[in-house]
Amino acid sequence: MNKKWFAFGCLSVVVIVVIFFVGSFRMMKNFTKTNTKKITEGSWLVLDLKGPVNEHSLYSDSFLGLSSVGLSDIMEKLAQARTDSKIEGIILKPRSAMMGMAEVNQFHNLIKEFKMTGKPVIAYIDNATSVDYFLCSAADEIWLNPSQSAGIMLNGIGATAVFYKDLLTKLGVKVNVIHAGKYKSAGDSYSRNSMSNAMKESYTVVLKERFAKLKKFLELSRGMTPEQVEHLYQKRDNFVVKGEYAYKYGVVDTLGYEGDMFDKFGIDEDKLVKISKYGRPSFPFPGDKIAIVYAEGPITPVTTGRGSTISAKQINKVLDKLQKDTNVKAVVLRVNSPGGSALESDIIAKQD
């Protein structure tokens, strides 16, 4: 009896392993295949950006919550859409997109280049964050759902600092922080229980500058007056910008439902093409080339293997490959990083 149960157990394990590998193979096959949509006359390209939008995406499809489209993808696809006679225009529908203002400005430039073709760019909002709205402000028209449940969470600029000194003291942990200069405040979280005057000063300068640029950004992108922007940020009654207020102060152009927008522009819902489903253009450039290398993430000697960090090992591997390519005559290194290891940065900079 024991031998029978043992044999049955072994067989069960084999079956489970086979099922696991078959399932994994299918999943990876779906992950790696290019899932594009056939483009027909009268199609509209939908930029439904959500979650982190990186400079460059290493992934060909959305998988486990990974972003499927980076700014480099958008640049290439919009360049193709400009001359694609089957693309009538663009609809912007970002949802909780995560981008810095530098990336938002780059996105605006890409949309401006597209609009030079004369094709319309419209945006539709149900609920939007500040970043979503900044992206939508590149459109010719912004539509807002008139429902009281819809709106724009348009907040200003802020920063928080957390201090652990009291907690560490209760735990019996003593922290020694070594830094140079009074404005080097990264270690203050462990050695203090409140902001130093220097830390407050540096935060204030940075936040004031960023807020001034943010207000100027809205003035330029939406044609709003300084008084409208001031009222929007400092004097409005509700945290969420809704309906009539949004229309009155020029935050949006039209209050209406998505179906109304489709009717006005003659959009067939069957002709909507998500940016991730729009085929990536191929560039069979013969002869000399300029290569673009994207370095994104914190700088660290630890390599994750997923492109979310910058290390000398990763950069050198790519540059060595390009160095051997006789058709590559120059390299543009695009760095999008919050910083990190000074030593690793020096190693990268000193490489031949």
N, C-alpha and C positions, 0 to 999 in steps of 0.2 A: 504493500500500500504506500509506504513512504517513497519507494522508487517511482511509483506512478505519479505521486504528487510532485516529486522533484522534477520529473520529466515534463509534467504539465506546466510547472513554474518556469522552467527553462524555455519552453515553447512560447509562453506568454510574453516573456521578456523579449524574445526574438521578434514576435509580432509587433510589440510596442515600439521597438527600435526601428523596424522597417517602416511603420506608420509615421514615426517621428521624422525619419530622413526623407520620406516621400513628401510629407507636409512641408518640411523645410525647403525642399527643392522647389516645390510649387510656389511657395511664398517668395523665395529669392528670385524665381523666374519672373513672377509678377512685379517684383521690386525693380529688377534690372531692365525689363523691357520698356521700350519707348511707347507710351500710351498717348498717341496723338489723335486728333479729331480731323476728319475730312472737312476742308474748307469749301463752302459753296458761295455763290454770289449773294451779296446782301448780308454777310456775316459781320458780327460785332465782337470785338475782342474785349473780354471782361478781365480787369485786373483786380482780382479778389484777394489781395495780399493779407496775410494773417500770421500772427506770431512773429518770431525773429526773422527779419529779412536781411540776409548777409550780403556782403559785397559780391561774393561768388558762392554758388551752391555746388556741393560735390555730389548731390543726389539727383537722380533722374525722375523721382516720383515721390509723392508724400508717403512716408513710412514711419510708423511709430512717432508721429507728431513732428517729424523733421520737415523743415521748410523745403519746398520743391523748386522755388524760384529765387534767384539772387539778382542783385542789380545788374550784374554782367549779363545774365540771361535776358532781363528786361531790355537792356540796351540793344542786344543782338536781335531780339524778336520785334522790337518796335522799329528798328532799322528795316527789317523785312516787311513789316506791316505798312510802312510808309509807301512802298511801291507795289503792295499787293492789292490789285484791283478788286479782289473779292472782299476785302475788309472795308466796311463802310465807315467805321468809327470805333471809339473806345468808350467803355463804361467803367468807371472807377467805383469799386465797392469794397474798400478795405474794412477788415474786421479785427480790431485789437492788434493792428500791426505794430511791431516794435522796431523803431528805427531812430537813429540820432538825427539832429538837425542837418548835419553835413550830408547824410544820405537823403534826407527829404529834399534838400536843395538840388542834389544830383538828379533825383527823380523828377523834379520840376523842369530841369533843363531837358531831360529826355522827352517829357510831354510837350514842351515848347517846340522842340524839333519836329515832333509828330504833327503838331497843329499847323506848322508851316505848309503842310500839304493841302490845307483847307478842309480836311476831314474833321468832324466834330468830336469833342471829348466831353462827356457828361458824367456827373457823379450822382450816386443815389445813396442816401443815408437813412437807415432805420435807427440805429444807435451807434455812436461813434466816440472814440477817445480823441484827445487832442491831436495825436499823431495821425489818426485816420482823417481828421478834418484838414490838417495841413496838407496831406496827400491829395484830398479832394479839391483843395483850393487851386490846384493846377488846371481844373476843368473849365470849359467855357460856361457851363451851367451846373449849379448844385441844387439837387432836389432833396427835400426833407419830408419824410413821412409825417402827415399832419396829426397823427395820433398823439394823445397826451402821454402815452407810454414810450414814445420815441424822443430822441434828443441827442444833444452833443455835450459830452462832459469836457467842457473847455476850461481847463485849469491853467494857472500860470506856472511859474518856475519856483521850485523849492528844493530843499535838501535836508536830510536828517543825519544826526550823528548819535551813535550808541556808545555808551561808556560802561566798562565792565570792572572798574577798579574796586568798587564796594563788594561786588560779587566775588571777585578773586580774593579779596581780603578775608571774607567769611570762609572761603574754602582753604585758607592758609597758603595761598599762592602769592609769591612776591615776583613782580615783573620789573626787570631792568630794561629800559628803552634807550637805545643809542641812536641819536639823529644829529644832523648838522643844520643849524639855522632855525630861527624861531617859527618859520612858516612850514616846517616839516612836521605835520601834525598826524601822520598816519598812525603813530604809536600812542597818541593821546588817548585812544579808546581804552587802553590797558593801564595807563599810568595816571589818568585823571578821572574825575567824576562829573566834569562840566567842560564847556569850551573855554579855551584860553582866549585872551583878547586878540592875539595874532590869528587864531583859527577863525574867530568871528569876522575879523577884518577881511581875510582872504575869501571866505564864503560870501560875504556881502558884495565884494567887488565883482566876483565871478557871476553871482546871481543877478545883480543889477545889469551887468553887461549883456547877459544872455536874454533877460527879459526885454531890454531895449531892442535887441535884434529880433526877438520874436514878434514884438509889436510892429516893427518896421516891415517884417516879412508879411504880415497880414495886410498892411497898408498897400504894399506893392502887388501881392498876389490877388487880392480881392478888391483893390481900388477903394478901400475904406479910408475915411478921414481919421486923423489922430484922435479926434473927439469921439468918434464911433468906437475905436479900439479901446480908448480909456473907459468909456461907459461899459463896454462889453466885459472888461476884466475887473473894474473897480466898483461899478455902481449897479450892476444887475442884481435882481432880487433872488433869483434861483440859481443853484449850482449847475443844474442841467439846462442848457439852452434849448428851448422848445419853440415850436410853431410860430405864432405871430411875432414874438420877440425876435426870433432868428431872421424872419423876413423883414421886419421893420428896420433892423440895424445892419442889414446887408450881409448877414452871416450866410444866408442861402438865397437863391434866386427864385425858387418856386416851392410851394407847399403842394404835395400831391403824392398819390400812391404810385408804386412802380408801374402798374398797368397803364396809368395815365401817361407816364413818361414814354412807355413803349408806343402808345398810340400816337403821341405827338411826333415822335421821330420815325414812326413806321418800322419799329423793330419787331421782328418775328422771334419769339422766345426760342424756337427751334434753331435759330441761327446764332445763338450766343455761344462763344468759344472762350473757355477759360484760358488764361495766359499759360498755365501749365500744360494745356492740351494743344497749344499752338506749336507746330513743329519747329524745332530749332533749325535755323538756316545753316547750310554748310558753306564753308568758305574755302574752296580749293585754290588757294593762292599759290601760283607757281613762283619760283624765284625767291628773292629776298623778302624777309619777314621781320616784323617787330613783335616780340613775345611779351605778353602781360602776365606777370606772376602776382597772384593775390596772396598776401600774408595777413591773416585775420586771427584775432584772439590774443590772450595774454602771452607774453614772451617768457618761455620757460624751457629748461633743458629736458623736461619730461615730455615725451611724444605720446599723444593719445591715439594716433593712427586714424583719427576722423577729421583732421583738418581744423580742429577748434582751438589749436594753440600754434604758436610760432616757436620753432627751435632751429638751431644751427643745422642739425641733422636733416630736417625737412627741407630747409632752404637750399642747402648745399646739394642735396639729391636732385632737386629740380634744376638748379643752375648748372650742375655738371652735365646733365642731359642736354640742356640748351647749348652749352659750350661746344658739344660735339656735333651739333646740327649746323652745318656750314651755310644753310639758308637763313639762319637767324643772325641778323646784323646788329640788333640792339635789344635790350631788355628794359621794360618798365616795371618797377617793383611798387605795387600799391599796398601800403601798410595801413591797416585799420586795427589799432590796438590800444588798450588802456595803459599799456606799459608792462613792466614786469622785471625780470632779472637783468640788472645792468651788465653783469658778466656775460650772460648769453648774448645780449645785444652787441657787446664789444666783439665777441667771437664772430658773430654774423658779419659785422661791419669790416672786420679785418681779413675775411676770406678773399682769396684771389679768384 
